[in-house]
Amino acid sequence: MSIPIKKKDTIKEDKSQLDMLKMIAGDIKGNITFEEKNELRFTPARLLSYNRASVFGGYPTGGIYEIHGPNGGGKTALGIEILTSAQKAGHLVAFFDLEKAANDKRWITALGLDLSKCMYRNKSKDGKSVLTLEESADEINDMIISFNESKHKGIIPDDKLLYILFDSVASACPAAKLKKGAKVGDANYGLVARLMSDWLQTLNALVGGSDVAVIFINQERCNVGAKPWEPKFKSFGGEALQFYASIRIRVIKSGDVKEKVGSDEIVVGRQHRFKIEKNKLGYPAQEGYFYTSNGLGECELGFDDIRSTIEEALLQETIYKTSTTSYESKYFEGKMVGERKLRDFLRNNPKAVNKIKDETYKLIMSGTIKMTTSQIEDDNEENENE
């Protein structure tokens, strides 16, 4: 039995829709109010190259990050750099260390992070129980809700931001794999992917528009059975994280840094290349470099800030390369012949370093900068499997 539609009701409904369209088009007078957009809040990065590559100059809140790449590429180092930059700016940081990267705290401390002022969660809580993926998700959700409520009530100052690092998706173990009677080889296909998809839908609603940023570190693995036109490498935990991430960064080891010590040439550090593959807040496909040191050469253990600064200063021309081996700048007199001499000068003159970094940062924030785009195919790197 069909219910007849009244002609008058249909005409009335069409008229109201037409009036609304006219109002939006500006044909008739009407006041349309939209929710006021919150001002973008972010923390400036210590790495000049990242400030430039991110376009807006730092690490914004209100979104989800994914840092992915092959083994030994520098993913955790970049994640710690985000927490360190936020911590030094006076913000709140949390570190969910499911890979036990901070079991030996010397490396984390050398990168600049003060764990005594960081909410730190390790995988093992009491030596018997294990921090599962579900528990981690619940704790992070509760932390974000408590932070947002505390800011609303004025308990936490309005200018404070919260950065949460989750290291890593591949190390997160679902509770189903730890229950009594569970065996290796049980059919749990796609379990992590389903859990991540469910969690990210909730997390995206909690983080969006807030003063919180959640950074996920993710591994890349060989895409077994991939066709020639398909990606050679694939990130762990399904496709949901790629979809929900506002900023997606790929980090790889670009090369070794060698120095001559006596009669021998030894490896004293690494050069890392990052590429911002997805950026909802700026132009994507920008890339840059940063350096880490193992403490054996002229640089102390941790980030090699001098090499990273020189790399970006040359790009923005706050330091000029007048020939293949000589350098000039208004922040030092005469020519510096040889990069080693330039590095030694800057290490002994922190004021000159700060002036170079300040001018380079001002150029980046003013928009009068030189950008870079990737010219190397991601699936054809020399050091992918190192």
RODO-2510 file (C-alpha; in nm, 4 decimals, decimal comma):
residues 386
     n   res          X          Y          Z
     1     m     0,0000     0,0000     0,0000
     2     s     0,1500     0,3313    -0,1054
     3     i     0,1060     0,6536     0,0919
     4     p     0,0115     0,9509    -0,1271
     5     i     0,2364     1,2559    -0,1079
     6     k     0,0637     1,5867    -0,0609
     7     k     0,1459     1,8302    -0,3350
     8     k     0,1415     2,1309    -0,1014
     9     d     0,4043     1,9764     0,1313
    10     t     0,6305     1,9026    -0,1635
    11     i     0,6068     2,2591    -0,2912
    12     k     0,6705     2,3989     0,0580
    13     e     0,9800     2,1812     0,1049
    14     d     1,1180     2,2786    -0,2368
    15     k     1,0605     2,6467    -0,1578
    16     s     1,2524     2,6272     0,1707
    17     q     1,5444     2,4578    -0,0024
    18     l     1,5405     2,7216    -0,2764
    19     d     1,5433     3,0008    -0,0164
    20     m     1,8410     2,8415     0,1544
    21     l     2,0314     2,8201    -0,1729
    22     k     1,9524     3,1842    -0,2470
    23     m     2,0705     3,2842     0,0995
    24     i     2,4006     3,1039     0,0493
    25     a     2,4369     3,2597    -0,2946
    26     g     2,3719     3,6050    -0,1486
    27     d     2,0598     3,6753    -0,3538
    28     i     1,8529     3,7595    -0,0438
    29     k     1,9569     3,9046     0,2891
    30     g     2,0382     3,6609     0,5640
    31     n     2,2900     3,5955     0,8336
    32     i     2,4789     3,2672     0,8041
    33     t     2,7083     3,1922     1,0977
    34     f     2,9917     2,9435     1,0877
    35     e     3,1873     2,8024     1,3780
    36     e     3,4971     3,0108     1,4373
    37     k     3,8118     2,8259     1,3356
    38     n     4,0684     2,7847     1,6124
    39     e     4,4106     2,9348     1,5553
    40     l     4,6710     2,6804     1,4500
    41     r     4,9111     2,6103     1,7337
    42     f     5,2461     2,4510     1,6783
    43     t     5,5943     2,4099     1,8242
    44     p     5,8908     2,5322     1,6180
    45     a     6,1272     2,2481     1,5308
    46     r     6,4904     2,2521     1,6366
    47     l     6,5717     2,1186     1,2900
    48     l     6,5786     2,4059     1,0413
    49     s     6,5246     2,1645     0,7541
    50     y     6,1955     2,0474     0,9050
    51     n     6,0764     2,4037     0,9643
    52     r     6,1289     2,4680     0,5946
    53     a     5,9855     2,1381     0,4703
    54     s     5,6703     2,1685     0,6822
    55     v     5,5995     2,5069     0,5106
    56     f     5,4476     2,6647     0,8251
    57     g     5,7540     2,6147     1,0467
    58     g     5,7130     2,3422     1,3073
    59     y     5,4996     2,0647     1,4537
    60     p     5,1272     2,1551     1,4632
    61     t     4,8740     2,0114     1,7050
    62     g     4,5221     1,8955     1,6323
    63     g     4,6288     1,6044     1,4134
    64     i     4,7877     1,2619     1,3828
    65     y     5,1400     1,1990     1,2515
    66     e     5,2862     0,8864     1,0968
    67     i     5,6641     0,8485     1,0777
    68     h     5,7498     0,5422     0,8716
    69     g     6,0505     0,3968     0,6974
    70     p     6,2956     0,1032     0,6891
    71     n     6,4965    -0,0279     0,9786
    72     g     6,7688     0,2060     1,1073
    73     g     6,6408     0,5032     0,9091
    74     g     6,6023     0,7444     1,2022
    75     k     6,2298     0,7171     1,2809
    76     t     6,2676     0,7123     1,6585
    77     a     6,5263     0,9920     1,6429
    78     l     6,2805     1,2169     1,4591
    79     g     6,0015     1,1220     1,7012
    80     i     6,2234     1,2081     1,9989
    81     e     6,3128     1,5362     1,8255
    82     i     5,9431     1,6307     1,8194
    83     l     5,9072     1,5570     2,1928
    84     t     6,2313     1,7406     2,2747
    85     s     6,1297     2,0516     2,0798
    86     a     5,7933     2,0531     2,2595
    87     q     5,9531     1,9925     2,5989
    88     k     6,2034     2,2763     2,5577
    89     a     5,9165     2,5055     2,4571
    90     g     5,7464     2,4278     2,7910
    91     h     5,4780     2,1889     2,6659
    92     l     5,3667     1,8472     2,7933
    93     v     5,5001     1,5262     2,6370
    94     a     5,4262     1,1542     2,6737
    95     f     5,6244     0,8587     2,5413
    96     f     5,4669     0,5150     2,4951
    97     d     5,7797     0,3053     2,4427
    98     l     5,6544    -0,0333     2,3261
    99     e     5,9891    -0,1025     2,1550
   100     k     6,1853    -0,0376     2,4770
   101     a     6,3956     0,2198     2,2956
   102     a     6,4720     0,3953     2,6248
   103     n     6,5931     0,0896     2,8159
   104     d     6,9382     0,2404     2,7699
   105     k     6,8592     0,6025     2,8450
   106     r     7,1918     0,7381     2,7191
   107     w     7,0758     0,7658     2,3575
   108     i     6,7400     0,9240     2,4462
   109     t     6,9135     1,1705     2,6817
   110     a     7,1748     1,2495     2,4157
   111     l     6,8939     1,3372     2,1731
   112     g     6,7783     1,5974     2,4260
   113     l     6,4712     1,4424     2,5904
   114     d     6,4425     1,4729     2,9709
   115     l     6,2604     1,1553     3,0752
   116     s     6,2138     1,2875     3,4309
   117     k     5,9765     1,5502     3,2884
   118     c     5,8075     1,3113     3,0436
   119     m     5,5129     1,0792     3,1056
   120     y     5,6908     0,7545     3,0151
   121     r     5,5203     0,4172     2,9660
   122     n     5,7202     0,1046     2,9004
   123     k     5,5980    -0,2236     2,7610
   124     s     5,6425    -0,4213     3,0826
   125     k     5,4529    -0,2763     3,3758
   126     d     5,5580    -0,5129     3,6548
   127     g     5,7731    -0,7762     3,4831
   128     k     5,4767    -1,0084     3,4405
   129     s     5,2013    -0,8225     3,2600
   130     v     5,2438    -0,6571     2,9215
   131     l     5,1148    -0,3252     2,7887
   132     t     4,8883    -0,4333     2,5025
   133     l     4,7626    -0,2361     2,2059
   134     e     4,4154    -0,2075     2,3579
   135     e     4,5507    -0,0819     2,6922
   136     s     4,7730     0,1703     2,5180
   137     a     4,4772     0,2982     2,3164
   138     d     4,2603     0,3336     2,6272
   139     e     4,5358     0,5162     2,8185
   140     i     4,6032     0,7603     2,5346
   141     n     4,2310     0,8275     2,4848
   142     d     4,1844     0,8916     2,8592
   143     m     4,4939     1,1159     2,8632
   144     i     4,3596     1,3317     2,5790
   145     i     4,0129     1,3569     2,7370
   146     s     4,1629     1,4553     3,0751
   147     f     4,3921     1,7107     2,9088
   148     n     4,1061     1,8717     2,7156
   149     e     3,8825     1,8827     3,0243
   150     s     4,1615     2,0297     3,2390
   151     k     4,2241     2,3054     2,9823
   152     h     3,8519     2,3810     2,9683
   153     k     3,8374     2,4136     3,3494
   154     g     4,1536     2,6252     3,3593
   155     i     4,3599     2,3700     3,5516
   156     i     4,6126     2,3538     3,2661
   157     p     4,7155     2,6905     3,1121
   158     d     4,5617     2,7632     2,7749
   159     d     4,8991     2,7961     2,5995
   160     k     5,0124     2,4435     2,6921
   161     l     5,0196     2,1748     2,4200
   162     l     5,0414     1,7966     2,4475
   163     y     5,2537     1,5702     2,2254
   164     i     5,2237     1,1907     2,2522
   165     l     5,4741     0,9561     2,0845
   166     f     5,3667     0,5954     2,0183
   167     d     5,6669     0,3749     1,9330
   168     s     5,5639     0,1673     1,7487
   169     v     5,2649     0,0212     1,5642
   170     a     5,4569    -0,2925     1,4677
   171     s     5,5508    -0,3613     1,8331
   172     a     5,1972    -0,3204     1,9663
   173     c     5,0725    -0,6634     2,0715
   174     p     4,6943    -0,7281     2,0753
   175     a     4,5503    -0,8858     2,3893
   176     a     4,4179    -1,1823     2,1892
   177     k     4,7748    -1,2996     2,1294
   178     l     4,8499    -1,3018     2,5030
   179     k     4,5407    -1,4739     2,6387
   180     k     4,5768    -1,8126     2,8032
   181     g     4,5829    -2,0908     2,5478
   182     a     4,6849    -1,8669     2,2575
   183     k     4,9496    -2,0234     2,0365
   184     v     5,1844    -1,9009     1,7711
   185     g     5,0191    -1,9536     1,4343
   186     d     4,6602    -1,8984     1,5466
   187     a     4,4422    -1,7385     1,2805
   188     n     4,4520    -1,3677     1,3699
   189     y     4,4823    -1,2262     1,0197
   190     g     4,4395    -0,8520     1,0031
   191     l     4,3892    -0,8222     1,3798
   192     v     4,6224    -0,5251     1,4287
   193     a     4,4779    -0,3526     1,1200
   194     r     4,1215    -0,3874     1,2505
   195     l     4,2164    -0,2619     1,5972
   196     m     4,4069     0,0334     1,4550
   197     s     4,1161     0,1272     1,2279
   198     d     3,8729     0,1186     1,5201
   199     w     4,1039     0,3162     1,7484
   200     l     4,1983     0,5807     1,4911
   201     q     3,8365     0,6643     1,4236
   202     t     3,7961     0,7524     1,7918
   203     l     4,1385     0,9154     1,8177
   204     n     4,0759     1,1384     1,5173
   205     a     3,7608     1,2728     1,6831
   206     l     3,9448     1,3397     2,0111
   207     v     4,2528     1,5021     1,8565
   208     g     4,0907     1,7048     1,5791
   209     g     4,0747     2,0738     1,6672
   210     s     4,2475     2,0216     2,0039
   211     d     4,5916     2,1188     2,1331
   212     v     4,7105     1,7575     2,1117
   213     a     4,9272     1,5779     1,8562
   214     v     4,9757     1,2017     1,8474
   215     i     5,2827     1,0714     1,6634
   216     f     5,2880     0,7089     1,5471
   217     i     5,6135     0,5419     1,4466
   218     n     5,5623     0,2645     1,1937
   219     q     5,7869     0,0110     1,0258
   220     e     5,8100    -0,0700     0,6580
   221     r     5,8250    -0,4297     0,5412
   222     c     5,8617    -0,5942     0,2040
   223     n     5,5312    -0,6255     0,0208
   224     v     5,5506    -0,9998    -0,0459
   225     g     5,3945    -1,1032    -0,3761
   226     a     5,3611    -0,7446    -0,4969
   227     k     5,3081    -0,6885    -0,8674
   228     p     5,5659    -0,4761    -1,0548
   229     w     5,3365    -0,1714    -1,0439
   230     e     5,2615    -0,2077    -0,6711
   231     p     5,4715    -0,0572    -0,3871
   232     k     5,7807    -0,2568    -0,2996
   233     f     5,7446    -0,1706     0,0700
   234     k     5,4354    -0,1469     0,2859
   235     s     5,3815     0,0006     0,6315
   236     f     5,2529    -0,2170     0,9139
   237     g     4,9028    -0,2130     1,0637
   238     g     4,6768    -0,1671     0,7630
   239     e     4,5793     0,1419     0,5653
   240     a     4,3808     0,3329     0,8306
   241     l     4,6810     0,5217     0,9716
   242     q     4,7737     0,6504     0,6258
   243     f     4,4183     0,7792     0,5827
   244     y     4,3783     0,9469     0,9237
   245     a     4,7301     1,0954     0,9418
   246     s     4,7399     1,4718     0,8825
   247     i     5,1169     1,4557     0,8328
   248     r     5,2961     1,1494     0,6985
   249     i     5,6766     1,1454     0,7018
   250     r     5,9095     0,8889     0,5493
   251     v     6,2597     0,8674     0,7001
   252     i     6,5517     0,6712     0,5584
   253     k     6,9236     0,6481     0,6150
   254     s     7,0800     0,8503     0,3346
   255     g     7,4457     0,7708     0,4024
   256     d     7,7284     0,7393     0,6517
   257     v     7,9352     1,0292     0,7845
   258     k     8,3043     0,9423     0,7887
   259     e     8,5992     1,1209     0,9436
   260     k     8,9708     1,0555     0,9380
   261     v     9,0988     0,9682     1,2847
   262     g     9,4739     0,9189     1,2716
   263     s     9,5481     0,7038     0,9711
   264     d     9,2044     0,5398     0,9650
   265     e     8,8706     0,6610     0,8309
   266     i     8,5846     0,5604     1,0554
   267     v     8,2066     0,6087     1,0549
   268     v     8,1138     0,8762     1,3085
   269     g     7,7503     0,9353     1,2219
   270     r     7,4640     0,9085     0,9769
   271     q     7,2837     1,1337     0,7362
   272     h     6,9059     1,0888     0,7395
   273     r     6,6673     1,2042     0,4691
   274     f     6,3029     1,2704     0,5462
   275     k     6,0215     1,3425     0,3059
   276     i     5,6818     1,4805     0,4093
   277     e     5,4678     1,2664     0,1815
   278     k     5,1341     1,3945     0,3122
   279     n     5,0724     1,7368     0,4595
   280     k     4,7176     1,8643     0,5091
   281     l     4,8488     2,1981     0,6360
   282     g     5,1026     2,2767     0,3670
   283     y     5,2504     2,1738     0,0366
   284     p     5,3553     1,8052     0,0437
   285     a     5,6549     1,6287    -0,1110
   286     q     5,9060     1,8551     0,0642
   287     e     6,2190     1,6921     0,2014
   288     g     6,5257     1,7656     0,4086
   289     y     6,8212     1,6143     0,5918
   290     f     6,9384     1,5818     0,9499
   291     y     7,2452     1,4199     1,1047
   292     t     7,3082     1,2001     1,4069
   293     s     7,6424     1,1208     1,5665
   294     n     7,7674     0,8102     1,7473
   295     g     8,0049     1,0197     1,9577
   296     l     8,3279     0,8862     1,8067
   297     g     8,4174     1,1929     1,6015
   298     e     8,4200     1,5671     1,6555
   299     c     8,0512     1,5731     1,7546
   300     e     7,9063     1,4456     2,0798
   301     l     7,6553     1,1605     2,0902
   302     g     7,3113     1,2617     1,9604
   303     f     7,2031     1,5098     1,6939
   304     d     7,4791     1,6736     1,4920
   305     d     7,3267     2,0204     1,4963
   306     i     7,6233     2,1862     1,3234
   307     r     7,6060     1,9696     1,0098
   308     s     7,2274     2,0054     0,9961
   309     t     7,2526     2,3848     1,0309
   310     i     7,5196     2,4139     0,7596
   311     e     7,3076     2,2027     0,5217
   312     e     7,0050     2,4317     0,5542
   313     a     7,2058     2,7574     0,5726
   314     l     7,3670     2,6733     0,2384
   315     l     7,0233     2,6142     0,0865
   316     q     6,8860     2,9466     0,2155
   317     e     7,2159     3,1241     0,1401
   318     t     7,2865     3,2537     0,4884
   319     i     7,6192     3,0787     0,4227
   320     y     7,7589     3,1021     0,0686
   321     k     7,9719     2,8428    -0,1014
   322     t     8,2073     3,0477    -0,3183
   323     s     8,3947     2,7467    -0,4534
   324     t     8,4064     2,3729    -0,4057
   325     t     8,5939     2,4097    -0,0751
   326     s     8,5479     2,7699     0,0493
   327     y     8,2604     2,9291     0,2442
   328     e     8,1623     3,2878     0,3227
   329     s     7,9051     3,4521     0,5468
   330     k     7,8465     3,7873     0,7147
   331     y     7,8682     3,6075     1,0484
   332     f     8,2390     3,5283     1,0171
   333     e     8,5321     3,7139     0,8682
   334     g     8,7113     3,6095     0,5529
   335     k     8,6765     3,2726     0,3863
   336     m     8,6546     2,9332     0,5518
   337     v     8,8492     2,6874     0,3408
   338     g     8,7194     2,3359     0,3923
   339     e     8,3990     2,2214     0,5602
   340     r     8,5956     2,0783     0,8531
   341     k     8,7328     2,4252     0,9322
   342     l     8,3815     2,5743     0,9051
   343     r     8,2413     2,3137     1,1456
   344     d     8,5237     2,3721     1,3949
   345     f     8,4628     2,7475     1,3839
   346     l     8,0889     2,7124     1,4442
   347     r     8,1369     2,4634     1,7293
   348     n     8,3665     2,7125     1,9019
   349     n     8,1362     3,0102     1,8315
   350     p     7,7812     2,9320     1,9497
   351     k     7,6774     3,2972     1,9078
   352     a     7,7510     3,2790     1,5345
   353     v     7,5526     2,9546     1,5120
   354     n     7,2535     3,1134     1,6853
   355     k     7,2631     3,4168     1,4537
   356     i     7,2767     3,1930     1,1450
   357     k     6,9878     2,9810     1,2754
   358     d     6,7806     3,2888     1,3652
   359     e     6,8220     3,4466     1,0221
   360     t     6,7505     3,1185     0,8442
   361     y     6,4384     3,0658     1,0565
   362     k     6,3171     3,4201     0,9790
   363     l     6,3598     3,3514     0,6068
   364     i     6,1601     3,0309     0,6441
   365     m     5,8770     3,1998     0,8344
   366     s     5,8671     3,4952     0,5948
   367     g     5,8009     3,2635     0,3003
   368     t     6,0997     3,3879     0,0990
   369     i     6,2715     3,0511     0,1014
   370     k     6,3977     2,7911    -0,1378
   371     m     6,1922     2,4733    -0,1390
   372     t     6,2934     2,1263    -0,2431
   373     t     6,1038     1,8414    -0,4021
   374     s     6,1918     1,4761    -0,4119
   375     q     6,3932     1,3689    -0,7120
   376     i     6,4674     1,0171    -0,5886
   377     e     6,2185     0,7365    -0,6238
   378     d     6,1242     0,5970    -0,2838
   379     d     6,1275     0,2372    -0,4022
   380     n     6,4781     0,2578    -0,5436
   381     e     6,6956     0,3617    -0,2488
   382     e     7,0402     0,2158    -0,1973
   383     n     7,0072     0,1891     0,1766
   384     e     6,6517     0,0620     0,2063
   385     n     6,7413    -0,2618     0,3806
   386     e     7,0308    -0,1407     0,5938
***
